[in-house]
């Protein structure tokens, strides 16, 4: 994935730019520029941090119970 796609995917997963900053150490203004496609070349450490944040978020989403399972457990 390209850096812009990673930022957009993290945003689509419900993270704010500030939360992405907290997870990656990348300043929020830079995250905004990456998400808007205004950064042509992202530093490799930023790219690695974005990939790590994306992979962590995917793991978090995978571990969440499905919405139906949450409803069933709430009824008990």
PyMOL Python script that loads the backbone (N, CA, C, O; Angstrom):
from pymol import cmd

cmd.read_pdbstr("""\
ATOM      1  N   UNK A   1       0.831  -1.177   0.000  1.00  0.00           N
ATOM      2  CA  UNK A   1       0.000   0.000   0.000  1.00  0.00           C
ATOM      3  C   UNK A   1       0.881   1.247   0.000  1.00  0.00           C
ATOM      4  O   UNK A   1       1.960   1.256   0.592  1.00  0.00           O
ATOM      5  N   UNK A   2       0.426   2.259  -0.645  1.00  0.00           N
ATOM      6  CA  UNK A   2       1.124   3.546  -0.647  1.00  0.00           C
ATOM      7  C   UNK A   2       0.794   4.280   0.659  1.00  0.00           C
ATOM      8  O   UNK A   2      -0.231   4.002   1.280  1.00  0.00           O
ATOM      9  N   UNK A   3       1.656   5.213   1.076  1.00  0.00           N
ATOM     10  CA  UNK A   3       1.409   5.948   2.322  1.00  0.00           C
ATOM     11  C   UNK A   3       0.028   6.612   2.369  1.00  0.00           C
ATOM     12  O   UNK A   3      -0.655   6.557   3.392  1.00  0.00           O
ATOM     13  N   UNK A   4      -0.370   7.227   1.281  1.00  0.00           N
ATOM     14  CA  UNK A   4      -1.685   7.881   1.253  1.00  0.00           C
ATOM     15  C   UNK A   4      -2.792   6.866   1.493  1.00  0.00           C
ATOM     16  O   UNK A   4      -3.738   7.139   2.232  1.00  0.00           O
ATOM     17  N   UNK A   5      -2.679   5.704   0.877  1.00  0.00           N
ATOM     18  CA  UNK A   5      -3.686   4.652   1.051  1.00  0.00           C
ATOM     19  C   UNK A   5      -3.719   4.163   2.501  1.00  0.00           C
ATOM     20  O   UNK A   5      -4.789   3.858   3.029  1.00  0.00           O
ATOM     21  N   UNK A   6      -2.558   4.089   3.140  1.00  0.00           N
ATOM     22  CA  UNK A   6      -2.511   3.679   4.543  1.00  0.00           C
ATOM     23  C   UNK A   6      -3.234   4.690   5.427  1.00  0.00           C
ATOM     24  O   UNK A   6      -4.021   4.315   6.296  1.00  0.00           O
ATOM     25  N   UNK A   7      -2.962   5.965   5.200  1.00  0.00           N
ATOM     26  CA  UNK A   7      -3.636   7.000   5.995  1.00  0.00           C
ATOM     27  C   UNK A   7      -5.142   6.943   5.759  1.00  0.00           C
ATOM     28  O   UNK A   7      -5.920   7.006   6.711  1.00  0.00           O
ATOM     29  N   UNK A   8      -5.554   6.826   4.511  1.00  0.00           N
ATOM     30  CA  UNK A   8      -6.992   6.766   4.214  1.00  0.00           C
ATOM     31  C   UNK A   8      -7.629   5.523   4.807  1.00  0.00           C
ATOM     32  O   UNK A   8      -8.767   5.579   5.275  1.00  0.00           O
ATOM     33  N   UNK A   9      -6.923   4.403   4.797  1.00  0.00           N
ATOM     34  CA  UNK A   9      -7.455   3.170   5.386  1.00  0.00           C
ATOM     35  C   UNK A   9      -7.599   3.309   6.895  1.00  0.00           C
ATOM     36  O   UNK A   9      -8.603   2.882   7.465  1.00  0.00           O
ATOM     37  N   UNK A  10      -6.608   3.899   7.543  1.00  0.00           N
ATOM     38  CA  UNK A  10      -6.697   4.117   8.991  1.00  0.00           C
ATOM     39  C   UNK A  10      -7.850   5.045   9.332  1.00  0.00           C
ATOM     40  O   UNK A  10      -8.555   4.833  10.319  1.00  0.00           O
ATOM     41  N   UNK A  11      -8.042   6.069   8.519  1.00  0.00           N
ATOM     42  CA  UNK A  11      -9.177   6.992   8.732  1.00  0.00           C
ATOM     43  C   UNK A  11     -10.505   6.244   8.540  1.00  0.00           C
ATOM     44  O   UNK A  11     -11.452   6.442   9.302  1.00  0.00           O
ATOM     45  N   UNK A  12     -10.562   5.389   7.519  1.00  0.00           N
ATOM     46  CA  UNK A  12     -11.792   4.625   7.264  1.00  0.00           C
ATOM     47  C   UNK A  12     -12.074   3.639   8.398  1.00  0.00           C
ATOM     48  O   UNK A  12     -13.224   3.261   8.624  1.00  0.00           O
ATOM     49  N   UNK A  13     -11.037   3.227   9.101  1.00  0.00           N
ATOM     50  CA  UNK A  13     -11.193   2.317  10.241  1.00  0.00           C
ATOM     51  C   UNK A  13     -11.585   3.070  11.508  1.00  0.00           C
ATOM     52  O   UNK A  13     -11.703   2.476  12.579  1.00  0.00           O
ATOM     53  N   UNK A  14     -11.783   4.362  11.382  1.00  0.00           N
ATOM     54  CA  UNK A  14     -12.289   5.141  12.499  1.00  0.00           C
ATOM     55  C   UNK A  14     -11.263   5.920  13.294  1.00  0.00           C
ATOM     56  O   UNK A  14     -11.613   6.536  14.302  1.00  0.00           O
ATOM     57  N   UNK A  15     -10.004   5.914  12.873  1.00  0.00           N
ATOM     58  CA  UNK A  15      -9.000   6.675  13.607  1.00  0.00           C
ATOM     59  C   UNK A  15      -8.975   8.123  13.136  1.00  0.00           C
ATOM     60  O   UNK A  15      -9.118   8.405  11.947  1.00  0.00           O
ATOM     61  N   UNK A  16      -8.792   9.028  14.077  1.00  0.00           N
ATOM     62  CA  UNK A  16      -8.612  10.433  13.730  1.00  0.00           C
ATOM     63  C   UNK A  16      -7.144  10.652  13.367  1.00  0.00           C
ATOM     64  O   UNK A  16      -6.299   9.796  13.629  1.00  0.00           O
ATOM     65  N   UNK A  17      -6.851  11.789  12.770  1.00  0.00           N
ATOM     66  CA  UNK A  17      -5.463  12.106  12.460  1.00  0.00           C
ATOM     67  C   UNK A  17      -4.639  12.192  13.747  1.00  0.00           C
ATOM     68  O   UNK A  17      -3.471  11.802  13.758  1.00  0.00           O
ATOM     69  N   UNK A  18      -5.224  12.690  14.811  1.00  0.00           N
ATOM     70  CA  UNK A  18      -4.529  12.790  16.097  1.00  0.00           C
ATOM     71  C   UNK A  18      -4.223  11.394  16.637  1.00  0.00           C
ATOM     72  O   UNK A  18      -3.140  11.169  17.179  1.00  0.00           O
ATOM     73  N   UNK A  19      -5.159  10.457  16.497  1.00  0.00           N
ATOM     74  CA  UNK A  19      -4.918   9.091  16.955  1.00  0.00           C
ATOM     75  C   UNK A  19      -3.819   8.423  16.114  1.00  0.00           C
ATOM     76  O   UNK A  19      -3.004   7.662  16.637  1.00  0.00           O
ATOM     77  N   UNK A  20      -3.808   8.713  14.820  1.00  0.00           N
ATOM     78  CA  UNK A  20      -2.744   8.181  13.966  1.00  0.00           C
ATOM     79  C   UNK A  20      -1.408   8.763  14.406  1.00  0.00           C
ATOM     80  O   UNK A  20      -0.402   8.055  14.444  1.00  0.00           O
ATOM     81  N   UNK A  21      -1.397  10.040  14.737  1.00  0.00           N
ATOM     82  CA  UNK A  21      -0.178  10.670  15.244  1.00  0.00           C
ATOM     83  C   UNK A  21       0.306   9.954  16.503  1.00  0.00           C
ATOM     84  O   UNK A  21       1.496   9.668  16.632  1.00  0.00           O
ATOM     85  N   UNK A  22      -0.598   9.664  17.425  1.00  0.00           N
ATOM     86  CA  UNK A  22      -0.231   8.999  18.671  1.00  0.00           C
ATOM     87  C   UNK A  22       0.316   7.598  18.422  1.00  0.00           C
ATOM     88  O   UNK A  22       1.222   7.153  19.127  1.00  0.00           O
ATOM     89  N   UNK A  23      -0.223   6.903  17.431  1.00  0.00           N
ATOM     90  CA  UNK A  23       0.225   5.538  17.137  1.00  0.00           C
ATOM     91  C   UNK A  23       1.525   5.489  16.342  1.00  0.00           C
ATOM     92  O   UNK A  23       2.274   4.517  16.437  1.00  0.00           O
ATOM     93  N   UNK A  24       1.798   6.536  15.557  1.00  0.00           N
ATOM     94  CA  UNK A  24       2.947   6.488  14.649  1.00  0.00           C
ATOM     95  C   UNK A  24       4.078   7.435  15.022  1.00  0.00           C
ATOM     96  O   UNK A  24       5.225   7.205  14.638  1.00  0.00           O
ATOM     97  N   UNK A  25       3.776   8.484  15.755  1.00  0.00           N
ATOM     98  CA  UNK A  25       4.773   9.502  16.037  1.00  0.00           C
ATOM     99  C   UNK A  25       4.931  10.503  14.902  1.00  0.00           C
ATOM    100  O   UNK A  25       5.780  11.391  14.972  1.00  0.00           O
ATOM    101  N   UNK A  26       4.127  10.368  13.868  1.00  0.00           N
ATOM    102  CA  UNK A  26       4.166  11.300  12.735  1.00  0.00           C
ATOM    103  C   UNK A  26       3.300  12.506  13.103  1.00  0.00           C
ATOM    104  O   UNK A  26       2.145  12.320  13.486  1.00  0.00           O
ATOM    105  N   UNK A  27       3.807  13.719  13.002  1.00  0.00           N
ATOM    106  CA  UNK A  27       3.000  14.896  13.350  1.00  0.00           C
ATOM    107  C   UNK A  27       1.690  14.943  12.546  1.00  0.00           C
ATOM    108  O   UNK A  27       1.658  14.595  11.365  1.00  0.00           O
ATOM    109  N   UNK A  28       0.629  15.376  13.205  1.00  0.00           N
ATOM    110  CA  UNK A  28      -0.696  15.427  12.574  1.00  0.00           C
ATOM    111  C   UNK A  28      -0.698  16.224  11.276  1.00  0.00           C
ATOM    112  O   UNK A  28      -1.332  15.789  10.314  1.00  0.00           O
ATOM    113  N   UNK A  29      -0.019  17.376  11.198  1.00  0.00           N
ATOM    114  CA  UNK A  29      -0.019  18.093   9.918  1.00  0.00           C
ATOM    115  C   UNK A  29       0.590  17.269   8.778  1.00  0.00           C
ATOM    116  O   UNK A  29       0.145  17.355   7.634  1.00  0.00           O
ATOM    117  N   UNK A  30       1.600  16.480   9.101  1.00  0.00           N
ATOM    118  CA  UNK A  30       2.207  15.619   8.081  1.00  0.00           C
ATOM    119  C   UNK A  30       1.245  14.518   7.667  1.00  0.00           C
ATOM    120  O   UNK A  30       1.160  14.176   6.487  1.00  0.00           O
ATOM    121  N   UNK A  31       0.523  13.964   8.627  1.00  0.00           N
ATOM    122  CA  UNK A  31      -0.486  12.939   8.318  1.00  0.00           C
ATOM    123  C   UNK A  31      -1.532  13.521   7.382  1.00  0.00           C
ATOM    124  O   UNK A  31      -1.947  12.874   6.421  1.00  0.00           O
ATOM    125  N   UNK A  32      -1.954  14.742   7.667  1.00  0.00           N
ATOM    126  CA  UNK A  32      -2.927  15.409   6.801  1.00  0.00           C
ATOM    127  C   UNK A  32      -2.390  15.549   5.384  1.00  0.00           C
ATOM    128  O   UNK A  32      -3.096  15.258   4.418  1.00  0.00           O
ATOM    129  N   UNK A  33      -1.156  15.989   5.258  1.00  0.00           N
ATOM    130  CA  UNK A  33      -0.553  16.166   3.925  1.00  0.00           C
ATOM    131  C   UNK A  33      -0.418  14.834   3.192  1.00  0.00           C
ATOM    132  O   UNK A  33      -0.657  14.759   1.987  1.00  0.00           O
ATOM    133  N   UNK A  34      -0.038  13.786   3.915  1.00  0.00           N
ATOM    134  CA  UNK A  34       0.071  12.468   3.291  1.00  0.00           C
ATOM    135  C   UNK A  34      -1.307  12.022   2.803  1.00  0.00           C
ATOM    136  O   UNK A  34      -1.446  11.541   1.679  1.00  0.00           O
ATOM    137  N   UNK A  35      -2.323  12.183   3.653  1.00  0.00           N
ATOM    138  CA  UNK A  35      -3.687  11.780   3.301  1.00  0.00           C
ATOM    139  C   UNK A  35      -4.239  12.540   2.109  1.00  0.00           C
ATOM    140  O   UNK A  35      -5.037  12.005   1.339  1.00  0.00           O
ATOM    141  N   UNK A  36      -3.819  13.776   1.959  1.00  0.00           N
ATOM    142  CA  UNK A  36      -4.284  14.593   0.834  1.00  0.00           C
ATOM    143  C   UNK A  36      -3.444  14.388  -0.425  1.00  0.00           C
ATOM    144  O   UNK A  36      -3.755  14.935  -1.483  1.00  0.00           O
ATOM    145  N   UNK A  37      -2.376  13.596  -0.302  1.00  0.00           N
ATOM    146  CA  UNK A  37      -1.505  13.359  -1.448  1.00  0.00           C
ATOM    147  C   UNK A  37      -0.559  14.501  -1.731  1.00  0.00           C
ATOM    148  O   UNK A  37      -0.053  14.629  -2.846  1.00  0.00           O
ATOM    149  N   UNK A  38      -0.311  15.342  -0.728  1.00  0.00           N
ATOM    150  CA  UNK A  38       0.557  16.508  -0.926  1.00  0.00           C
ATOM    151  C   UNK A  38       2.023  16.226  -0.607  1.00  0.00           C
ATOM    152  O   UNK A  38       2.873  17.106  -0.740  1.00  0.00           O
ATOM    153  N   UNK A  39       2.312  15.003  -0.189  1.00  0.00           N
ATOM    154  CA  UNK A  39       3.688  14.618   0.102  1.00  0.00           C
ATOM    155  C   UNK A  39       4.094  13.597  -0.947  1.00  0.00           C
ATOM    156  O   UNK A  39       3.536  12.502  -1.016  1.00  0.00           O
ATOM    157  N   UNK A  40       5.067  13.968  -1.756  1.00  0.00           N
ATOM    158  CA  UNK A  40       5.483  13.080  -2.844  1.00  0.00           C
ATOM    159  C   UNK A  40       6.343  11.926  -2.347  1.00  0.00           C
ATOM    160  O   UNK A  40       6.243  10.810  -2.857  1.00  0.00           O
ATOM    161  N   UNK A  41       7.186  12.189  -1.354  1.00  0.00           N
ATOM    162  CA  UNK A  41       8.112  11.167  -0.880  1.00  0.00           C
ATOM    163  C   UNK A  41       8.064  11.124   0.645  1.00  0.00           C
ATOM    164  O   UNK A  41       8.460  12.080   1.311  1.00  0.00           O
ATOM    165  N   UNK A  42       7.583  10.028   1.185  1.00  0.00           N
ATOM    166  CA  UNK A  42       7.464   9.866   2.631  1.00  0.00           C
ATOM    167  C   UNK A  42       8.738   9.211   3.148  1.00  0.00           C
ATOM    168  O   UNK A  42       9.248   8.267   2.544  1.00  0.00           O
ATOM    169  N   UNK A  43       9.248   9.712   4.265  1.00  0.00           N
ATOM    170  CA  UNK A  43      10.446   9.107   4.866  1.00  0.00           C
ATOM    171  C   UNK A  43      10.159   7.648   5.197  1.00  0.00           C
ATOM    172  O   UNK A  43       9.041   7.301   5.578  1.00  0.00           O
ATOM    173  N   UNK A  44      11.151   6.811   5.052  1.00  0.00           N
ATOM    174  CA  UNK A  44      10.948   5.384   5.272  1.00  0.00           C
ATOM    175  C   UNK A  44      10.467   5.090   6.691  1.00  0.00           C
ATOM    176  O   UNK A  44       9.655   4.185   6.885  1.00  0.00           O
ATOM    177  N   UNK A  45      10.947   5.831   7.678  1.00  0.00           N
ATOM    178  CA  UNK A  45      10.488   5.568   9.057  1.00  0.00           C
ATOM    179  C   UNK A  45       9.012   5.907   9.215  1.00  0.00           C
ATOM    180  O   UNK A  45       8.308   5.267   9.996  1.00  0.00           O
ATOM    181  N   UNK A  46       8.540   6.903   8.482  1.00  0.00           N
ATOM    182  CA  UNK A  46       7.114   7.219   8.529  1.00  0.00           C
ATOM    183  C   UNK A  46       6.312   6.118   7.851  1.00  0.00           C
ATOM    184  O   UNK A  46       5.250   5.728   8.335  1.00  0.00           O
ATOM    185  N   UNK A  47       6.817   5.620   6.737  1.00  0.00           N
ATOM    186  CA  UNK A  47       6.125   4.543   6.041  1.00  0.00           C
ATOM    187  C   UNK A  47       6.035   3.309   6.932  1.00  0.00           C
ATOM    188  O   UNK A  47       4.972   2.697   7.041  1.00  0.00           O
ATOM    189  N   UNK A  48       7.132   2.944   7.564  1.00  0.00           N
ATOM    190  CA  UNK A  48       7.149   1.775   8.453  1.00  0.00           C
ATOM    191  C   UNK A  48       6.169   1.982   9.607  1.00  0.00           C
ATOM    192  O   UNK A  48       5.468   1.047   9.994  1.00  0.00           O
ATOM    193  N   UNK A  49       6.115   3.179  10.154  1.00  0.00           N
ATOM    194  CA  UNK A  49       5.197   3.478  11.254  1.00  0.00           C
ATOM    195  C   UNK A  49       3.741   3.379  10.798  1.00  0.00           C
ATOM    196  O   UNK A  49       2.896   2.875  11.537  1.00  0.00           O
ATOM    197  N   UNK A  50       3.444   3.853   9.592  1.00  0.00           N
ATOM    198  CA  UNK A  50       2.079   3.748   9.065  1.00  0.00           C
ATOM    199  C   UNK A  50       1.680   2.291   8.840  1.00  0.00           C
ATOM    200  O   UNK A  50       0.560   1.896   9.162  1.00  0.00           O
ATOM    201  N   UNK A  51       2.585   1.503   8.295  1.00  0.00           N
ATOM    202  CA  UNK A  51       2.304   0.080   8.077  1.00  0.00           C
ATOM    203  C   UNK A  51       2.046  -0.609   9.415  1.00  0.00           C
ATOM    204  O   UNK A  51       1.105  -1.393   9.536  1.00  0.00           O
ATOM    205  N   UNK A  52       2.868  -0.325  10.411  1.00  0.00           N
ATOM    206  CA  UNK A  52       2.693  -0.934  11.729  1.00  0.00           C
ATOM    207  C   UNK A  52       1.354  -0.541  12.349  1.00  0.00           C
ATOM    208  O   UNK A  52       0.668  -1.383  12.930  1.00  0.00           O
ATOM    209  N   UNK A  53       0.980   0.729  12.229  1.00  0.00           N
ATOM    210  CA  UNK A  53      -0.303   1.188  12.767  1.00  0.00           C
ATOM    211  C   UNK A  53      -1.458   0.521  12.037  1.00  0.00           C
ATOM    212  O   UNK A  53      -2.447   0.132  12.659  1.00  0.00           O
ATOM    213  N   UNK A  54      -1.340   0.388  10.732  1.00  0.00           N
ATOM    214  CA  UNK A  54      -2.390  -0.268   9.940  1.00  0.00           C
ATOM    215  C   UNK A  54      -2.526  -1.733  10.356  1.00  0.00           C
ATOM    216  O   UNK A  54      -3.636  -2.217  10.577  1.00  0.00           O
ATOM    217  N   UNK A  55      -1.406  -2.431  10.462  1.00  0.00           N
ATOM    218  CA  UNK A  55      -1.457  -3.845  10.846  1.00  0.00           C
ATOM    219  C   UNK A  55      -2.033  -4.021  12.244  1.00  0.00           C
ATOM    220  O   UNK A  55      -2.795  -4.957  12.483  1.00  0.00           O
ATOM    221  N   UNK A  56      -1.678  -3.132  13.174  1.00  0.00           N
ATOM    222  CA  UNK A  56      -2.224  -3.194  14.525  1.00  0.00           C
ATOM    223  C   UNK A  56      -3.727  -2.962  14.504  1.00  0.00           C
ATOM    224  O   UNK A  56      -4.472  -3.662  15.188  1.00  0.00           O
ATOM    225  N   UNK A  57      -4.177  -1.987  13.726  1.00  0.00           N
ATOM    226  CA  UNK A  57      -5.612  -1.697  13.660  1.00  0.00           C
ATOM    227  C   UNK A  57      -6.377  -2.864  13.046  1.00  0.00           C
ATOM    228  O   UNK A  57      -7.482  -3.178  13.488  1.00  0.00           O
ATOM    229  N   UNK A  58      -5.805  -3.505  12.041  1.00  0.00           N
ATOM    230  CA  UNK A  58      -6.445  -4.679  11.441  1.00  0.00           C
ATOM    231  C   UNK A  58      -6.577  -5.772  12.502  1.00  0.00           C
ATOM    232  O   UNK A  58      -7.622  -6.415  12.598  1.00  0.00           O
ATOM    233  N   UNK A  59      -5.524  -5.990  13.299  1.00  0.00           N
ATOM    234  CA  UNK A  59      -5.597  -6.996  14.368  1.00  0.00           C
ATOM    235  C   UNK A  59      -6.688  -6.639  15.378  1.00  0.00           C
ATOM    236  O   UNK A  59      -7.432  -7.513  15.824  1.00  0.00           O
ATOM    237  N   UNK A  60      -6.784  -5.367  15.736  1.00  0.00           N
ATOM    238  CA  UNK A  60      -7.819  -4.930  16.677  1.00  0.00           C
ATOM    239  C   UNK A  60      -9.208  -5.189  16.116  1.00  0.00           C
ATOM    240  O   UNK A  60     -10.093  -5.674  16.820  1.00  0.00           O
ATOM    241  N   UNK A  61      -9.391  -4.862  14.846  1.00  0.00           N
ATOM    242  CA  UNK A  61     -10.691  -5.072  14.199  1.00  0.00           C
ATOM    243  C   UNK A  61     -11.026  -6.554  14.105  1.00  0.00           C
ATOM    244  O   UNK A  61     -12.187  -6.937  14.247  1.00  0.00           O
ATOM    245  N   UNK A  62     -10.027  -7.386  13.868  1.00  0.00           N
ATOM    246  CA  UNK A  62     -10.235  -8.826  13.748  1.00  0.00           C
ATOM    247  C   UNK A  62     -10.652  -9.424  15.078  1.00  0.00           C
ATOM    248  O   UNK A  62     -11.447 -10.363  15.110  1.00  0.00           O
ATOM    249  N   UNK A  63     -10.134  -8.902  16.166  1.00  0.00           N
ATOM    250  CA  UNK A  63     -10.431  -9.437  17.488  1.00  0.00           C
ATOM    251  C   UNK A  63     -11.765  -8.972  18.045  1.00  0.00           C
ATOM    252  O   UNK A  63     -12.263  -9.552  19.010  1.00  0.00           O
ATOM    253  N   UNK A  64     -12.351  -7.940  17.458  1.00  0.00           N
ATOM    254  CA  UNK A  64     -13.654  -7.445  17.909  1.00  0.00           C
ATOM    255  C   UNK A  64     -14.723  -8.475  17.602  1.00  0.00           C
ATOM    256  O   UNK A  64     -14.707  -9.070  16.524  1.00  0.00           O
ATOM    257  N   UNK A  65     -15.666  -8.706  18.536  1.00  0.00           N
ATOM    258  CA  UNK A  65     -16.776  -9.598  18.195  1.00  0.00           C
ATOM    259  C   UNK A  65     -17.637  -8.966  17.101  1.00  0.00           C
ATOM    260  O   UNK A  65     -17.746  -7.744  17.004  1.00  0.00           O
ATOM    261  N   UNK A  66     -18.231  -9.803  16.304  1.00  0.00           N
ATOM    262  CA  UNK A  66     -19.118  -9.325  15.244  1.00  0.00           C
ATOM    263  C   UNK A  66     -20.294  -8.593  15.880  1.00  0.00           C
ATOM    264  O   UNK A  66     -20.674  -8.912  17.007  1.00  0.00           O
ATOM    265  N   UNK A  67     -20.882  -7.612  15.181  1.00  0.00           N
ATOM    266  CA  UNK A  67     -22.008  -6.852  15.755  1.00  0.00           C
ATOM    267  C   UNK A  67     -23.127  -7.756  16.253  1.00  0.00           C
ATOM    268  O   UNK A  67     -23.695  -7.497  17.314  1.00  0.00           O
ATOM    269  N   UNK A  68     -23.458  -8.809  15.514  1.00  0.00           N
ATOM    270  CA  UNK A  68     -24.526  -9.710  15.935  1.00  0.00           C
ATOM    271  C   UNK A  68     -24.152 -10.437  17.212  1.00  0.00           C
ATOM    272  O   UNK A  68     -24.996 -10.614  18.091  1.00  0.00           O
ATOM    273  N   UNK A  69     -22.914 -10.856  17.330  1.00  0.00           N
ATOM    274  CA  UNK A  69     -22.460 -11.551  18.538  1.00  0.00           C
ATOM    275  C   UNK A  69     -22.540 -10.621  19.741  1.00  0.00           C
ATOM    276  O   UNK A  69     -22.874 -11.064  20.840  1.00  0.00           O
ATOM    277  N   UNK A  70     -22.241  -9.347  19.552  1.00  0.00           N
ATOM    278  CA  UNK A  70     -22.340  -8.384  20.658  1.00  0.00           C
ATOM    279  C   UNK A  70     -23.787  -8.227  21.088  1.00  0.00           C
ATOM    280  O   UNK A  70     -24.078  -8.139  22.281  1.00  0.00           O
ATOM    281  N   UNK A  71     -24.706  -8.191  20.112  1.00  0.00           N
ATOM    282  CA  UNK A  71     -26.127  -8.054  20.461  1.00  0.00           C
ATOM    283  C   UNK A  71     -26.617  -9.267  21.238  1.00  0.00           C
ATOM    284  O   UNK A  71     -27.341  -9.128  22.223  1.00  0.00           O
ATOM    285  N   UNK A  72     -26.217 -10.470  20.791  1.00  0.00           N
ATOM    286  CA  UNK A  72     -26.649 -11.685  21.478  1.00  0.00           C
ATOM    287  C   UNK A  72     -26.125 -11.729  22.900  1.00  0.00           C
ATOM    288  O   UNK A  72     -26.861 -12.104  23.813  1.00  0.00           O
ATOM    289  N   UNK A  73     -24.886 -11.360  23.108  1.00  0.00           N
ATOM    290  CA  UNK A  73     -24.320 -11.410  24.453  1.00  0.00           C
ATOM    291  C   UNK A  73     -24.947 -10.345  25.339  1.00  0.00           C
ATOM    292  O   UNK A  73     -25.024 -10.537  26.552  1.00  0.00           O
ATOM    293  N   UNK A  74     -25.393  -9.242  24.782  1.00  0.00           N
ATOM    294  CA  UNK A  74     -26.017  -8.178  25.561  1.00  0.00           C
ATOM    295  C   UNK A  74     -27.405  -8.596  26.037  1.00  0.00           C
ATOM    296  O   UNK A  74     -27.864  -8.124  27.077  1.00  0.00           O
ATOM    297  N   UNK A  75     -28.074  -9.463  25.303  1.00  0.00           N
ATOM    298  CA  UNK A  75     -29.417  -9.918  25.659  1.00  0.00           C
ATOM    299  C   UNK A  75     -29.388 -10.903  26.812  1.00  0.00           C
ATOM    300  O   UNK A  75     -30.396 -11.077  27.497  1.00  0.00           O
ATOM    301  N   UNK A  76     -28.267 -11.544  27.039  1.00  0.00           N
ATOM    302  CA  UNK A  76     -28.184 -12.583  28.092  1.00  0.00           C
ATOM    303  C   UNK A  76     -28.214 -12.023  29.465  1.00  0.00           C
ATOM    304  O   UNK A  76     -28.152 -12.773  30.439  1.00  0.00           O
TER     305      UNK A  76
END
""", "prot")
cmd.dss("prot")
cmd.show_as("cartoon", "prot")
cmd.util.cbc("prot")
cmd.orient("prot")
